[in-house]
Amino acid sequence: MNFYTDTDNIKRDSNTVVTIGTFDGIHKGHVNILKAVIDKANELNGRNFVITFEPHPRSVVSVEYKMQVLTTIGEKKELFEKLNIENLLVINFTKEFSQMKSDEFIKNFVLDKIGARHLIIGYDHKFGKNRGGNENNLRLMGTEYGFDVTTIHAVEEGEDPISSTKIRAALLEGDLDKANNYLGRNYSFEGIVIKGAGRGRMIGIPTANIEPADSNKLIPAKGVYIVKCNIENEYHLGLLNIGIRPTFETKPEIVVEAHLFDFDKNIYGERITVELLKRIRDEKKFESKEDLINQINADKNVAIEFISKLINLG
């Protein structure tokens, strides 16, 4: 995949199919748009092109709002490439850029720098200053400048249109099943293994404390999860606790720690990718160390049974 952050490095080609969006999460609805872009480009014997933005526009235009993203730019690049996107432009979204009118954006970036024969957008896509650009504006510009426009309808679960906002809400409410279903894959995040208090090892259940690699990445609701972790290109199954460890701690700081099954390596400083398979319970405070150990063993049995069913279904 060709990756661009500077339009001067892009060779203009008028036989290009373009889509524009933030694409946070790259959920099922986004995938439909991207597949339509690829299919149309193949039909026209042209190239496909995605334009996205970093940081998330809402974090710039709503400074007081703490934006938690579903996908970092690195994760987006990886997912776009897996979906066979050939060209990706990431525009640095600044306060100044947010003041650009929609028609200026289409003219200056899409037409003059990239070239476009066909634009494909989502059903609710708005862009430009004050989100003034929409499907009608694009169709009028298409008539003037000679490109076509296709709008892709929402993907629905029941009668509920899938959106990044709903996925964020589901994760923060602890509804991992809904979030993973809307994403079309398991939610994941990356982090670095750091030193903790060492209590897990003292009770015979060693854990890896994880510091998320991106402070803007959404960490799901407190609780215990079944996870699959990638460390040094090897996958390991285990349990993940997100919470304040009320049995031991009085501080409200959120800690993310994983107990990996049949694993006892020193991995301090290593990068780890955590894929969340299933949320199994809320975080609890236990009266004794023994009660905590018994609960972790029970959680481990639940995880092993869940994983066994997945293997049998596969």
C-alpha positions as CSV (number, residue, x, y, z in Angstrom):
1,M,0.0,0.0,0.0
2,N,1.2,3.5,-0.8
3,F,1.1,5.7,2.3
4,Y,1.1,9.5,2.0
5,T,1.1,12.4,4.4
6,D,2.1,14.9,1.8
7,T,0.0,15.5,-1.3
8,D,3.1,16.7,-3.2
9,N,4.2,13.0,-3.3
10,I,1.0,11.8,-5.0
11,K,0.9,11.3,-8.7
12,R,-2.4,12.7,-10.0
13,D,-4.5,10.2,-11.9
14,S,-8.1,11.2,-12.9
15,N,-9.0,7.5,-13.1
16,T,-9.2,7.2,-9.4
17,V,-12.0,6.0,-7.0
18,V,-11.9,8.0,-3.8
19,T,-13.5,7.7,-0.4
20,I,-13.1,10.2,2.5
21,G,-13.7,9.6,6.2
22,T,-12.3,9.3,9.7
23,F,-13.0,5.5,9.7
24,D,-12.5,5.1,13.4
25,G,-12.8,1.4,14.1
26,I,-13.1,0.4,10.5
27,H,-16.3,-1.4,11.4
28,K,-18.7,-3.4,9.2
29,G,-20.2,-0.2,7.7
30,H,-16.8,1.1,6.8
31,V,-15.8,-2.2,5.3
32,N,-18.8,-2.0,3.0
33,I,-17.7,1.4,1.8
34,L,-14.1,0.3,1.2
35,K,-15.3,-2.8,-0.7
36,A,-17.4,-0.6,-2.9
37,V,-14.3,1.6,-3.6
38,I,-12.2,-1.4,-4.6
39,D,-15.0,-2.9,-6.7
40,K,-15.6,0.3,-8.6
41,A,-11.9,0.9,-9.2
42,N,-11.6,-2.6,-10.6
43,E,-14.6,-2.0,-12.8
44,L,-13.0,1.2,-14.2
45,N,-9.5,-0.3,-14.3
46,G,-8.4,2.5,-12.1
47,R,-6.8,2.9,-8.7
48,N,-8.5,3.0,-5.3
49,F,-7.7,5.8,-2.8
50,V,-8.7,6.5,0.9
51,I,-8.4,9.9,2.5
52,T,-8.5,10.0,6.3
53,F,-7.5,12.3,9.1
54,E,-5.1,12.3,12.2
55,P,-5.8,13.2,14.9
56,H,-9.5,12.5,15.1
57,P,-11.3,15.6,14.0
58,R,-13.5,15.7,17.1
59,S,-10.4,16.0,19.3
60,V,-9.5,19.2,17.5
61,V,-12.9,20.9,17.1
62,S,-14.1,19.9,20.6
63,V,-11.0,20.6,22.7
64,E,-12.9,20.1,26.0
65,Y,-14.0,16.6,24.9
66,K,-11.6,13.7,25.7
67,M,-11.7,11.7,22.4
68,Q,-11.1,8.0,22.8
69,V,-10.4,6.3,19.5
70,L,-11.1,2.8,18.5
71,T,-8.2,2.6,16.1
72,T,-4.8,4.3,16.1
73,I,-3.4,5.4,12.8
74,G,-1.0,2.4,12.9
75,E,-4.0,0.1,13.3
76,K,-5.9,1.8,10.5
77,K,-3.0,1.4,8.1
78,E,-2.8,-2.3,8.9
79,L,-6.5,-2.8,8.5
80,F,-6.7,-0.8,5.2
81,E,-3.9,-2.9,3.8
82,K,-5.6,-6.1,4.8
83,L,-8.7,-4.9,2.9
84,N,-6.6,-4.3,-0.2
85,I,-6.6,-0.5,-0.2
86,E,-3.9,0.6,-2.6
87,N,-3.4,4.2,-1.6
88,L,-3.9,6.0,1.7
89,L,-3.5,9.7,2.4
90,V,-3.5,10.8,6.1
91,I,-4.2,14.5,6.5
92,N,-2.9,16.3,9.6
93,F,-6.2,17.6,11.0
94,T,-5.5,21.0,12.6
95,K,-7.7,23.9,13.8
96,E,-6.7,25.7,10.6
97,F,-7.6,22.8,8.4
98,S,-11.0,22.5,10.1
99,Q,-11.9,26.0,8.7
100,M,-11.5,24.8,5.1
101,K,-14.9,24.8,3.2
102,S,-16.1,21.6,1.8
103,D,-15.8,22.7,-1.9
104,E,-12.3,24.0,-1.3
105,F,-11.3,20.6,0.2
106,I,-12.7,18.7,-2.8
107,K,-11.1,21.0,-5.3
108,N,-7.7,21.4,-3.6
109,F,-7.2,17.8,-2.4
110,V,-9.4,15.3,-4.2
111,L,-9.4,16.8,-7.7
112,D,-6.2,18.8,-8.0
113,K,-3.9,16.6,-6.1
114,I,-5.3,13.1,-6.4
115,G,-7.7,13.2,-9.3
116,A,-11.2,11.5,-9.1
117,R,-13.5,9.8,-11.5
118,H,-15.8,8.5,-8.8
119,L,-16.4,9.4,-5.1
120,I,-17.9,6.9,-2.7
121,I,-19.2,8.0,0.7
122,G,-21.2,6.8,3.6
123,Y,-24.9,7.6,3.9
124,D,-24.3,10.2,6.7
125,H,-21.0,11.7,5.6
126,K,-20.5,15.4,6.3
127,F,-17.2,17.2,5.8
128,G,-15.6,20.6,5.6
129,K,-16.0,23.7,7.8
130,N,-19.0,23.2,10.1
131,R,-19.6,19.9,8.4
132,G,-21.1,21.8,5.5
133,G,-20.3,19.3,2.8
134,N,-22.8,16.5,2.1
135,E,-24.0,14.2,-0.7
136,N,-26.0,17.0,-2.5
137,N,-22.9,19.3,-2.6
138,L,-20.8,16.5,-3.9
139,R,-23.3,15.7,-6.7
140,L,-23.4,19.3,-7.7
141,M,-19.6,19.4,-7.9
142,G,-19.6,16.1,-9.7
143,T,-21.7,17.6,-12.4
144,E,-19.4,20.6,-12.7
145,Y,-16.1,18.8,-12.6
146,G,-17.0,15.5,-14.1
147,F,-17.0,12.8,-11.4
148,D,-19.7,10.5,-10.2
149,V,-20.9,10.0,-6.6
150,T,-22.2,6.8,-4.9
151,T,-23.6,6.7,-1.4
152,I,-23.4,3.5,0.6
153,H,-26.3,2.8,3.0
154,A,-25.7,2.0,6.7
155,V,-25.1,-1.6,7.8
156,E,-27.7,-2.5,10.4
157,E,-28.0,-5.0,13.2
158,G,-31.7,-5.5,13.6
159,E,-32.9,-2.0,13.0
160,D,-29.8,-0.4,14.6
161,P,-27.3,1.3,12.2
162,I,-23.7,0.4,13.1
163,S,-21.5,3.4,14.0
164,S,-18.2,4.2,15.8
165,T,-20.1,6.1,18.5
166,K,-22.2,3.0,19.3
167,I,-19.2,0.8,19.4
168,R,-17.4,3.2,21.9
169,A,-20.5,3.2,24.1
170,A,-20.8,-0.6,24.0
171,L,-17.1,-1.0,25.1
172,L,-17.5,1.5,27.9
173,E,-20.7,-0.2,29.1
174,G,-18.9,-3.6,29.1
175,D,-20.9,-5.0,26.1
176,L,-17.9,-6.5,24.3
177,D,-20.1,-9.0,22.4
178,K,-22.0,-6.1,20.7
179,A,-18.8,-4.1,20.0
180,N,-17.0,-7.1,18.4
181,N,-20.1,-7.9,16.4
182,Y,-20.4,-4.3,15.1
183,L,-16.6,-4.3,14.3
184,G,-16.7,-7.6,12.6
185,R,-13.6,-8.6,14.5
186,N,-12.3,-8.7,18.1
187,Y,-11.5,-5.3,19.7
188,S,-7.8,-5.0,20.5
189,F,-5.2,-2.6,21.8
190,E,-1.4,-2.5,22.1
191,G,0.7,-1.8,25.1
192,I,4.1,-2.2,26.8
193,V,4.6,-4.6,29.7
194,I,5.7,-2.7,32.8
195,K,6.7,-3.7,36.3
196,G,3.9,-3.9,38.8
197,A,3.7,-4.7,42.5
198,G,4.4,-8.4,41.9
199,R,1.4,-9.6,43.9
200,G,0.3,-12.0,41.2
201,R,3.6,-13.9,41.3
202,M,3.5,-14.0,45.1
203,I,0.1,-15.8,45.0
204,G,1.2,-18.1,42.2
205,I,-0.7,-16.3,39.5
206,P,1.9,-14.1,37.7
207,T,0.5,-11.2,35.7
208,A,1.8,-8.8,33.1
209,N,1.0,-5.2,33.8
210,I,0.3,-3.3,30.6
211,E,0.6,0.3,29.8
212,P,-1.4,1.2,26.7
213,A,0.8,2.4,23.9
214,D,-1.6,5.3,23.0
215,S,-3.2,7.4,25.7
216,N,-6.1,8.2,23.3
217,K,-6.9,4.6,22.7
218,L,-10.2,3.5,24.3
219,I,-9.8,0.9,27.1
220,P,-13.0,-0.9,27.7
221,A,-15.1,-1.1,30.9
222,K,-13.6,-2.5,34.1
223,G,-13.9,-6.2,34.4
224,V,-12.4,-9.6,33.6
225,Y,-11.9,-10.6,29.9
226,I,-10.8,-13.7,28.1
227,V,-8.0,-12.6,25.8
228,K,-5.5,-13.7,23.1
229,C,-2.2,-11.8,23.3
230,N,0.6,-11.5,20.8
231,I,4.1,-11.2,22.2
232,E,7.1,-11.5,19.9
233,N,4.8,-12.9,17.1
234,E,3.6,-15.7,19.4
235,Y,0.0,-16.0,20.5
236,H,-0.9,-16.8,24.1
237,L,-4.4,-17.2,25.7
238,G,-5.2,-15.8,29.1
239,L,-7.3,-13.5,31.3
240,L,-7.2,-9.7,31.5
241,N,-8.3,-7.6,34.4
242,I,-9.1,-4.0,33.8
243,G,-9.8,-2.1,37.0
244,I,-8.5,-0.7,40.3
245,R,-7.7,-4.1,42.0
246,P,-10.0,-3.3,45.0
247,T,-8.7,-6.4,47.0
248,F,-5.3,-4.8,47.3
249,E,-5.5,-1.1,46.3
250,T,-7.3,2.0,47.6
251,K,-6.2,4.2,44.8
252,P,-8.7,4.9,41.9
253,E,-6.1,4.4,39.2
254,I,-7.1,2.0,36.4
255,V,-4.6,-0.9,36.0
256,V,-4.6,-3.3,33.0
257,E,-3.0,-6.7,33.8
258,A,-3.0,-10.0,32.0
259,H,-2.5,-13.5,33.3
260,L,-1.3,-15.7,30.5
261,F,-1.9,-19.5,30.6
262,D,1.2,-21.7,30.7
263,F,3.5,-18.7,30.4
264,D,6.3,-17.6,32.7
265,K,8.8,-15.5,30.7
266,N,10.2,-12.2,31.7
267,I,8.7,-9.8,29.2
268,Y,9.2,-6.4,30.8
269,G,9.5,-3.8,28.2
270,E,8.0,-6.0,25.4
271,R,5.2,-4.8,23.2
272,I,2.0,-6.8,23.6
273,T,-1.2,-6.8,21.5
274,V,-4.3,-7.7,23.5
275,E,-7.3,-9.1,21.6
276,L,-10.5,-9.2,23.7
277,L,-12.5,-12.4,23.1
278,K,-15.2,-12.3,25.8
279,R,-16.1,-10.3,29.0
280,I,-16.9,-12.8,31.7
281,R,-17.6,-10.7,34.9
282,D,-17.3,-7.4,36.7
283,E,-14.3,-6.6,38.9
284,K,-14.8,-7.6,42.5
285,K,-13.3,-7.0,45.9
286,F,-12.4,-10.3,47.8
287,E,-12.3,-10.7,51.5
288,S,-9.1,-12.9,51.4
289,K,-6.3,-13.9,49.2
290,E,-7.7,-17.4,49.0
291,D,-11.0,-16.1,47.7
292,L,-9.2,-14.2,45.0
293,I,-7.2,-17.3,44.0
294,N,-10.3,-19.5,43.9
295,Q,-12.1,-16.9,41.7
296,I,-9.2,-16.6,39.3
297,N,-9.1,-20.4,38.9
298,A,-12.8,-20.4,38.3
299,D,-12.4,-17.7,35.7
300,K,-9.6,-19.7,34.1
301,N,-12.0,-22.7,33.8
302,V,-14.6,-20.5,32.1
303,A,-11.9,-19.2,29.7
304,I,-10.7,-22.7,28.8
305,E,-14.3,-23.9,28.2
306,F,-15.0,-20.9,26.0
307,I,-11.8,-21.3,24.0
308,S,-12.5,-25.1,23.6
309,K,-15.9,-24.3,22.0
310,L,-14.2,-21.8,19.7
311,I,-11.7,-24.4,18.6
312,N,-14.5,-27.0,18.0
313,L,-16.5,-24.5,16.0
314,G,-13.5,-23.7,13.9
